[in-house]
Amino acid sequence: MLGLDNLDATYSVALKRARLARCEHERFTFLQGDVASPADLARAFASGVDRVVHLAAQVGVRPSLVDPEAYLAANLVGFCRTIEAARQAGVKHFLFASSSSVHGANRELPFTEAQRTDHPVSFYAATKKADELVAHAYGHSHRLPVTALRLFTVYGPWGRPDMAIFAFARAIAQGTPLRLHGKATRRDFTYIDDAAAAIIAALDRPPVPTLEAGSGGAPDPVPFRVLNVGSGRPVALTELVALLERGLGRRAMVEVGNSQAGDMPATWASLDELDAVTGYRPETSLAAGVARFVDWYLGHYVGRFDDVGES
């Protein structure tokens, strides 16, 4: 097993290195490199690659509105070069992280894989939709088996410090105001262990040609599919705040503002396709997941990585 990451300074490199240290064992090799670099990809694929899990991306809705160049490099150039390297290597399955953000202005809940996703409301969402289209083209043109996992707000220990759960926990712990952008906002939160289990379950089940709907039974030769990965239980952000208050033992100072550009009012994953394909359905409740996050946040993050820059 080989991991490739450029360890950029979007957030604490010390945190990223600590994550990697937890992965060290005889079956894992780490290679520092960039998916947008043909030379780095050539080094990564040189040892022989059977399957690819492509999670590298520039993430976050709001930053994509002010720095689209970073998203262009990682999410479009990097993705296209990686899937092409996978094609040339003849991998058996290319699985990559898409996003619930591709649903954009869609208001029909829960979100299903069959719904139209041609109205993104952020550049980040547009890049992820573009990746899905490129992946479908590779499935069609090269018969490369591809699975796009639409991940719904993944959280938990060792997560990204720019996520809302970190911002809320930091504000509550420090006794500073916590700002909610839209009090009625609901999110389908996915605990990290559930997301990892879904990836592993899908990786061993590459897509195969199916019958094309409405074609009179004509075979569809495209080995491509999309699967939602969420909890299937959307909750209001106010509930997340309440669970953090309970875990941290402090009351939050909540300020409510308007929704921001690129925000979606609600996300909710239908998990029927994931269950049908893998037999797996995430089970971790938000209460249990937040409790584990708080234990890690207080025991491992605060004072060690909080507000730490590159190192």
C-alpha positions as CSV (number, residue, x, y, z in Angstrom):
1,M,0.0,0.0,0.0
2,L,1.4,3.4,-1.0
3,G,0.1,6.9,0.0
4,L,0.9,10.0,-2.0
5,D,0.4,13.5,-0.5
6,N,2.0,16.9,-1.1
7,L,1.7,18.0,2.6
8,D,0.8,21.5,1.6
9,A,0.3,24.2,4.3
10,T,-3.4,24.7,3.8
11,Y,-3.6,23.7,7.5
12,S,-1.1,22.4,10.0
13,V,1.6,20.2,8.4
14,A,2.4,19.0,11.9
15,L,-1.1,17.5,12.2
16,K,-0.7,15.9,8.8
17,R,2.6,14.3,9.8
18,A,1.1,13.1,13.0
19,R,-1.6,11.4,11.0
20,L,0.9,9.7,8.8
21,A,2.9,8.5,11.9
22,R,-0.3,6.5,12.9
23,C,-0.2,4.8,9.5
24,E,3.4,3.5,9.7
25,H,3.6,-0.2,9.3
26,E,5.4,-2.7,7.1
27,R,2.6,-2.7,4.5
28,F,2.4,1.1,4.0
29,T,4.8,3.4,2.2
30,F,4.5,7.1,2.1
31,L,5.6,9.2,-0.9
32,Q,5.5,13.0,-0.7
33,G,4.4,14.3,-4.0
34,D,1.7,16.2,-5.9
35,V,-1.0,14.6,-8.0
36,A,-0.7,17.5,-10.4
37,S,2.9,16.5,-11.1
38,P,3.4,13.9,-13.9
39,A,6.9,13.1,-12.4
40,D,5.4,12.4,-8.9
41,L,2.6,10.3,-10.4
42,A,5.1,8.3,-12.4
43,R,7.1,7.5,-9.2
44,A,3.9,6.5,-7.4
45,F,2.7,4.1,-10.1
46,A,6.2,2.7,-10.9
47,S,5.9,0.1,-8.2
48,G,2.8,-1.4,-9.7
49,V,-0.7,-0.2,-8.7
50,D,-3.7,-2.5,-8.6
51,R,-6.4,-0.1,-7.3
52,V,-6.5,3.6,-6.6
53,V,-8.3,5.5,-3.9
54,H,-8.1,9.1,-5.0
55,L,-8.9,11.5,-2.0
56,A,-6.5,14.3,-2.9
57,A,-8.3,17.6,-3.4
58,Q,-8.5,21.3,-2.5
59,V,-11.5,21.3,-0.3
60,G,-14.0,23.8,1.2
61,V,-16.9,25.7,-0.4
62,R,-16.1,29.3,0.6
63,P,-12.3,29.3,-0.1
64,S,-13.1,28.1,-3.7
65,L,-14.9,31.4,-4.3
66,V,-11.8,33.5,-3.5
67,D,-9.0,31.2,-4.7
68,P,-10.2,29.2,-7.7
69,E,-6.7,28.7,-9.0
70,A,-5.8,26.3,-6.2
71,Y,-8.9,24.2,-7.0
72,L,-8.2,24.3,-10.7
73,A,-4.7,22.8,-10.0
74,A,-5.7,20.1,-7.5
75,N,-9.2,19.2,-8.4
76,L,-9.1,19.4,-12.2
77,V,-5.5,19.1,-13.4
78,G,-4.5,16.8,-10.5
79,F,-7.6,14.6,-11.0
80,C,-7.2,14.3,-14.7
81,R,-3.5,13.4,-14.5
82,T,-4.2,10.8,-11.8
83,I,-7.0,9.1,-13.6
84,E,-4.9,9.0,-16.8
85,A,-2.0,7.5,-14.9
86,A,-4.4,4.9,-13.6
87,R,-5.6,4.1,-17.1
88,Q,-2.1,3.7,-18.3
89,A,-1.3,1.4,-15.4
90,G,-4.4,-0.7,-16.1
91,V,-5.8,-0.5,-12.6
92,K,-8.8,-2.7,-11.8
93,H,-10.7,0.0,-9.9
94,F,-10.4,3.7,-9.6
95,L,-12.4,5.1,-6.6
96,F,-12.4,8.8,-5.9
97,A,-14.0,11.3,-3.5
98,S,-16.7,13.4,-5.0
99,S,-18.9,15.5,-2.7
100,S,-22.5,16.1,-1.6
101,S,-21.9,19.7,-2.8
102,V,-22.5,18.6,-6.4
103,H,-26.2,18.7,-5.6
104,G,-26.0,22.5,-5.4
105,A,-29.4,24.1,-5.7
106,N,-31.3,20.8,-5.6
107,R,-34.1,21.0,-3.0
108,E,-35.4,17.4,-3.4
109,L,-34.5,15.4,-0.3
110,P,-33.0,13.0,0.4
111,F,-30.3,13.3,-2.3
112,T,-30.1,10.3,-4.5
113,E,-27.5,9.3,-7.0
114,A,-30.0,9.5,-9.9
115,Q,-30.9,13.2,-9.3
116,R,-29.6,15.9,-11.7
117,T,-26.5,17.7,-10.5
118,D,-26.0,20.3,-13.1
119,H,-26.6,23.4,-11.0
120,P,-23.6,23.7,-8.6
121,V,-23.5,26.8,-6.3
122,S,-19.7,27.0,-5.7
123,F,-16.6,26.5,-7.7
124,Y,-15.6,23.6,-5.4
125,A,-18.8,21.8,-6.3
126,A,-18.3,22.5,-10.0
127,T,-14.8,20.9,-9.9
128,K,-16.2,17.8,-8.2
129,K,-19.0,17.5,-10.8
130,A,-16.4,18.0,-13.5
131,D,-14.4,15.1,-12.0
132,E,-17.5,12.9,-12.2
133,L,-18.0,13.7,-15.9
134,V,-14.3,13.0,-16.6
135,A,-14.5,9.7,-14.8
136,H,-17.6,8.7,-16.7
137,A,-15.8,9.5,-20.0
138,Y,-12.9,7.3,-18.9
139,G,-15.3,4.5,-18.1
140,H,-16.9,4.9,-21.5
141,S,-13.8,5.4,-23.6
142,H,-11.3,3.1,-21.8
143,R,-13.6,0.7,-19.9
144,L,-11.8,1.9,-16.7
145,P,-14.0,0.8,-13.7
146,V,-14.7,4.0,-11.7
147,T,-16.6,4.7,-8.5
148,A,-17.4,8.2,-7.4
149,L,-18.2,8.5,-3.7
150,R,-20.2,11.5,-2.8
151,L,-19.1,12.1,0.8
152,F,-21.4,14.0,3.1
153,T,-19.6,16.2,5.7
154,V,-17.0,13.8,7.1
155,Y,-15.9,14.6,10.7
156,G,-14.1,12.9,13.6
157,P,-10.6,12.6,15.2
158,W,-7.6,13.8,13.0
159,G,-10.0,15.7,10.8
160,R,-9.4,19.0,9.0
161,P,-9.2,22.0,11.4
162,D,-11.2,24.2,8.9
163,M,-14.3,22.2,9.4
164,A,-17.3,23.7,11.3
165,I,-17.0,21.2,14.1
166,F,-13.5,22.4,14.9
167,A,-14.5,26.1,14.7
168,F,-17.5,25.4,17.0
169,A,-15.4,23.4,19.5
170,R,-12.7,26.1,19.6
171,A,-15.2,28.9,20.2
172,I,-17.0,27.0,23.0
173,A,-13.8,25.9,24.7
174,Q,-12.3,29.5,24.5
175,G,-15.6,31.2,25.5
176,T,-15.7,33.2,22.2
177,P,-18.7,33.9,20.0
178,L,-19.8,31.1,17.7
179,R,-21.4,32.2,14.5
180,L,-24.0,30.1,12.7
181,H,-24.7,31.0,9.1
182,G,-28.3,30.2,9.0
183,K,-29.9,28.7,12.1
184,A,-32.1,26.2,10.2
185,T,-29.2,24.7,8.2
186,R,-29.1,20.9,8.3
187,R,-26.3,18.6,7.5
188,D,-25.8,14.9,7.0
189,F,-22.7,14.3,9.1
190,T,-20.6,11.2,8.4
191,Y,-18.3,9.8,11.1
192,I,-14.8,9.2,9.8
193,D,-14.8,5.4,10.6
194,D,-18.0,5.0,8.7
195,A,-16.6,6.8,5.7
196,A,-13.5,4.6,5.8
197,A,-15.5,1.5,6.0
198,A,-17.6,2.5,3.0
199,I,-14.5,3.2,1.0
200,I,-13.1,-0.3,1.8
201,A,-16.4,-2.0,1.1
202,A,-16.7,-0.3,-2.3
203,L,-13.1,-0.8,-3.3
204,D,-13.5,-4.6,-3.6
205,R,-16.6,-4.2,-5.7
206,P,-15.7,-2.5,-8.9
207,P,-18.7,-1.5,-11.1
208,V,-19.7,-3.7,-14.0
209,P,-21.7,-2.9,-17.1
210,T,-25.5,-2.6,-16.4
211,L,-28.6,-2.2,-18.4
212,E,-29.3,1.3,-19.5
213,A,-32.6,2.7,-18.2
214,G,-35.1,3.4,-21.0
215,S,-33.0,1.7,-23.7
216,G,-35.2,-1.4,-24.1
217,G,-32.6,-3.6,-22.4
218,A,-29.6,-2.5,-24.5
219,P,-26.4,-3.1,-22.6
220,D,-24.5,-0.1,-21.2
221,P,-20.8,-0.7,-21.5
222,V,-19.8,2.1,-19.0
223,P,-18.3,0.6,-15.7
224,F,-19.0,3.8,-13.8
225,R,-21.2,4.5,-10.7
226,V,-21.9,7.1,-8.0
227,L,-22.5,6.2,-4.4
228,N,-23.6,8.4,-1.5
229,V,-21.7,8.0,1.7
230,G,-23.4,9.7,4.6
231,S,-25.3,8.9,7.8
232,G,-28.7,9.2,6.3
233,R,-29.8,11.3,9.3
234,P,-29.6,15.1,8.7
235,V,-29.5,17.2,11.8
236,A,-29.6,21.0,12.5
237,L,-26.3,22.7,13.2
238,T,-27.9,23.8,16.5
239,E,-27.9,20.1,17.5
240,L,-24.2,19.8,16.7
241,V,-23.6,22.8,19.0
242,A,-25.6,21.2,21.8
243,L,-23.6,18.0,21.6
244,L,-20.4,19.9,21.7
245,E,-21.6,21.9,24.7
246,R,-22.3,18.7,26.5
247,G,-19.0,17.2,25.7
248,L,-16.9,20.3,26.5
249,G,-19.0,21.1,29.6
250,R,-19.5,24.8,28.5
251,R,-22.3,26.8,27.0
252,A,-21.8,28.3,23.6
253,M,-22.2,32.0,22.8
254,V,-24.2,31.7,19.6
255,E,-24.6,34.5,17.0
256,V,-26.8,33.8,14.1
257,G,-26.1,35.3,10.7
258,N,-27.3,34.9,7.1
259,S,-26.3,32.1,4.9
260,Q,-23.1,32.7,2.9
261,A,-22.5,32.3,-0.8
262,G,-22.1,28.7,-1.8
263,D,-23.9,27.3,1.2
264,M,-26.5,24.7,0.8
265,P,-29.5,24.9,3.2
266,A,-29.6,21.1,3.8
267,T,-27.9,17.9,2.8
268,W,-29.3,14.4,3.3
269,A,-27.9,11.2,1.7
270,S,-30.0,8.3,0.5
271,L,-28.0,5.2,1.4
272,D,-30.0,2.7,-0.6
273,E,-27.4,2.4,-3.4
274,L,-24.5,2.1,-1.0
275,D,-26.3,-0.7,0.8
276,A,-27.3,-2.5,-2.4
277,V,-23.8,-2.4,-3.8
278,T,-21.7,-3.1,-0.6
279,G,-24.1,-4.4,2.0
280,Y,-22.8,-1.6,4.3
281,R,-24.8,1.2,5.9
282,P,-23.1,3.7,8.3
283,E,-24.3,3.3,11.9
284,T,-22.5,5.8,14.1
285,S,-24.8,8.3,15.7
286,L,-23.9,12.0,15.8
287,A,-23.9,11.9,19.6
288,A,-21.4,9.0,19.7
289,G,-19.2,10.5,16.9
290,V,-19.1,14.0,18.6
291,A,-18.2,12.4,21.9
292,R,-15.3,10.6,20.3
293,F,-14.2,13.8,18.5
294,V,-14.3,15.8,21.8
295,D,-12.2,13.2,23.6
296,W,-9.6,13.4,20.9
297,Y,-9.8,17.2,20.6
298,L,-9.2,17.7,24.3
299,G,-6.6,14.9,24.6
300,H,-4.6,15.3,21.4
301,Y,-5.3,18.5,19.5
302,V,-5.6,21.4,21.9
303,G,-2.1,22.7,22.8
304,R,-0.4,20.6,20.2
305,F,-1.9,21.5,16.8
306,D,-4.4,24.2,17.5
307,D,-3.6,27.3,15.4
308,V,-0.2,25.7,14.5
309,G,1.1,26.6,11.0
310,E,3.6,24.8,8.9
311,S,6.3,22.9,10.6
